[in-house]
Amino acid sequence: MSIIGAVLLILSGSASAGPFIGINYGPFHESGQQPGTPIPDSQFISDLGILSQKFTFIKTYGDDSTSRLDRIVPIAAVQFKQLKIYQGVFENSSFNSSADTTYLDTAITLANTYPHTVAAIVVGNECLDTDSNPNPISVTQLIADLNYVRSRLQNKGDVQVTTELGYQAAVQYGAQLKPYVDSIMVNIYPFYAPVAIGGAIANLIGAYGMFNDQFNGKPVIIGETGWPSAGNNNGAAVPSVANEQTYTQQNFSNANKLGSNFLFSAFDEPWLSVQNSWGPNWGLWDSSGNAKFVFNTSKSAKNRTPAAKH
């Protein structure tokens, strides 16, 4: 294994100080696991123990009780007090504030119960009609859902409210959504552009700069970005451990040009083979929790949540 000598500077001070680099966490990485599999507390504790050695900000994708995803925040609050969770909420045409509000209500309860652990509620991930979601919601419904969450938070201003947009959704709907979110969260993948690894970080910086200009006055957070370690070539974009290492290193070393962002993802998840050849191979750790390569981050200063701008 080669060592990534990347150092992430996190500025201390006010709530508006400095960007952070976080990690996207899906727990379905052990043999036979997939959404709907009940994940035991012991695995959440093990996973968070691994992630907390490198990251303070962790973003999740749901809170359903069947998979026991609603246990992540309570466990973090008790055993990993330094962690800040961007609590994801699954949204589609069946789960929203006009239909089944279970997931929204669970996220609200978690944020109200653990306001020092939940940094933000992320209402939906790529849930609009420009994305691959087979049962999308309308932008009008998404705005209603954002308002539903914000109006029920007891710690207004401490827990932020946002949604996670695909690239095209941010272009098409971002202006409509801007007044209703505390940040614009966009998923950006140079791998899908596709560009070769040599131009990947420039592509990411360029896309971030474009959205930052587009949403001037509202923080832009990269909700997902990463590079797969295996799978078929995507034109000039070649999956490999070496390229994933390079992209990860460059992400850290260019943090001052990117603002806050979440790497995709924590662990290789075998069930994601249902998507494509790259699906199971985005983790910084393999499915058994072994690091694919060594990387170093600086935690000498305190990680802070960017201040919301309304």
N, C-alpha and C positions, 0 to 999 in steps of 0.2 A: 504494500500500500504506500502511495506517495502522500506527502503532507501538503495540505493547503495552508499556505502561510497568510491567509486572509484575515485581516483584523477589522472588525466592525466597530466604529466609534459611535457610541450612543451618548448624546449630550445630556447633561443633567441640568436642572434648573426648573423653569416654569413648565406648565403642561404643554406648551407649544414647542418645547425644545426638541430638536433633533429627530431624525428618522429612526425607525427600528426595522429590523429584519425578523420576521416571525416564520412559523412553520404551519402548514396545513396538516391536520391530523385525521386520518381515517383509521379506525381500529381493526378493520377486517383483514388482518394480514396473516393470521395463523391458518394452518391447513384446514380447508373446508369452510372457513368463515366467509360470510357475505352479508349484505344488509338483511336484517331480520334475525341474524344469529345473536342470541343473548351473550354479551361480553361480560365475563366475571370481573368483579372489583380487582381481583389480583392482577389481571392483565392490564387494566387501566393504570393501576399503581406502577406496574413494571414499565409500561410505555411512557407515562409521564415522568418517571424517574430518569429514563433515557433522555427524553426531550428537554427536561429542565436543566440538564447539564450544559446545554448549548443555547437554549432559547428561553425568553421570558413570555413572548406573545405566541399564543397557539390559537389557530382558527379551526373550528369544527364545522360539520356539515348537517347536523341535525340533533334532535333531542328526543327521539322516539323511545318510549319505554320498552318496547318489544326487544330492541337491541341493547337496551339499558344505557343509551347515550345520555340520558338525563342524569347519570351518575358522575359524569366527568367533572362538572363544576363543583358539586359537593366534595368530591375527593380532592380536587385541587385546592379548595378553600381550606381544608383541614390539614393536608399533608404536604402541599406545595404552595405555600402562601405567597411566594414570589411570582407565581404565574398569573398572567392576565389572559382571559379567554375572550375571543371573539366568537360568541355563541351563534352558530348557524341554525337557520330554520328552513326546513324543507317546504317548498311552495310548488303547487301545481293547481290545476283546475279543481281538484277535489279538496285540497288543503289550503285554505285562505280565509280571510275574515268574512267572506260571504258564504262560506260552506262549512267545513270542519275547522274549528279554531284551535284544536288540541295542541298542535305544535307551537303556534303563536303564544297560547296561554302558558305553556310549559316554559318557554323562553322568558316570558315576562316574570313568572314566579321565580325562576332562577336568578334573574337580574335583581329583583326586589329583595330576595333572600340573601344573596351574596354580591352586594354592589362593589365590594373591594376586589372581587375575583372576575366578575363579568365586566369587561371593558366596553363591549359593544354587542348589540344584537344585529346579526346579519340576516335580513329578511329576504330569503330566496337566493339561490345561486343559479344564474343563467336560466331564469324561469320565464323569459319572454319569448315572443314568436320568432325572434331572430336567432334563437339558440336551438340546440339539439333536443330540448325538452319535448317529449311527444305530447304532453298535455299542458301547454303554456297558459299563463294568465295574461290579461291585458295590462298595459301600463297604468290604466285607470284603477284596476284592481290592486296592483302593486302599491300605488300611492295610498289607497284606502288601507292596505295592510300596514304600511309604514306608520300611518296616522293612528291606527288601532294600537300598535305597540307603544308609540311615544305617549299617547294619552293615558296609558295605564302604568307607566313607569313611575315609581315613587321617588327615585333618585335622579330626577331630571337634571341633565347637565353632567352628571357623573358617568352614566351609562349612555354611550352614543348609539345612534340608530342609523343603519345604512342598508344597502343591498349590494349584491355582487353581480356585476354585469359582464356578459361576454363582450368581446371587442366591438362587434357590429351593433350590439344593443346600446353600448355607451355612445357610439357615434349617432345612432338614430334617436334614442330616447333620453340620453343623459341630460339634455337641457330641461326636459319636462320634469325629471326626477330631482334635479339639483335643489329646488327649494325645500324638499321633504327629507333630505338626508344630511347627516353631519359630515360625510365624506363621500366622494365618488370612488367606488371600488371597481376596478377593471381587471379582467384576466387577460394577460398578454403573453403569448408564446412565440418567440422567434422561430422555434422549431417548426411550428405550423405555417410560417410565412410562405415557403420555407427559406431559411438562409443557412449558409454554412456556419460552423461554429466560430470561424474567424470574424464573422460580421454580426454574431448574435447579440453581443452586449450593446453594440452601436444601434442595432435595430430596437432593442428594448429601451434604451435611453431616448431614442428618437420618438418612439410611440408614447412614452411617459411624458416627454416634453410637449407633444401635440395635445394630449389630454389635459395637461396642466395649463396650457394656454387656453384651451377650450372652456375649461371650468374655473377660470381665474377667480380667486377668492374662496374657493372651496378645496380643501385638501383632497388630493388624489392618492389613493392607495392601490398598489398592484395586488390584487387579491390572489392571483395564482401566477407563478412563472416557474419554469424548470426545464430540465433536459433529460430525456430517458436514457437509461444505461444499456438498453438492448431493444431489439425489434428491427423491423425492416427500415431501410433508408427511406427518407422522405425527401426525394430530390437531393438537393445539396446538403440537407440536414441529416447527419449520420449519428445514430444512437451508439453510445459506447460509454463505459465507465470513465474513460479519460476525458471525453467531451462533457459528461455530466460534472466531473470534477472541475474542468476549466470554467464552465458556465457558472457553477456555484461560487468559485473563487472570484470570478469577475463581478458577480452580483455583490459580494461583500466589499470588494475593493472600490466599487463605483457607487456605494451607498449614498454618498453625498450628491450624486446626480440623479438619484432615483426616488428619493423620498421613502416612505414606509412601504414595505412589501412583504408578502408571504410566499415562501418557497413551496413548491409542490414537488414532492410531498415528504411526509415523515418516513413511512415504510412502504416497501413494495407490497402491493396488494394483489395476490394471484387472481382473485375473482374478477378483476378488471380486464382480464383477457376477453371478456364479452364485448369490449369496446373495439380493440384493435391490438396489433402486436406490441405496441408501446405501453398499453394500459397498465400491465403489472409491474412496470419497470421504472417508475418515476421516483422511488424512495431514495433518501439519503442513507437510510438503513435498509438492509434486505428484510425479507419477511420474517426472519428469525431474530431480528433486532441487532444484527451485526453491521457496523458502519462499513460502507463500501469504500470509503476513503476517510482519512483523518482531516478534520478541519477545525480551526480555532476561531473563537469569537471573543471579543473583549467585553467583560462585564464589570469593568472597573468603575463605570458610572451607571447611574440608575436609568432603567428603561422607563420612558414616559409615553403616555398616550397623546397624540397630536390634539391640540385644542380644536373644537368644532367651530366652524364659521357658518353663521346662518345668513 
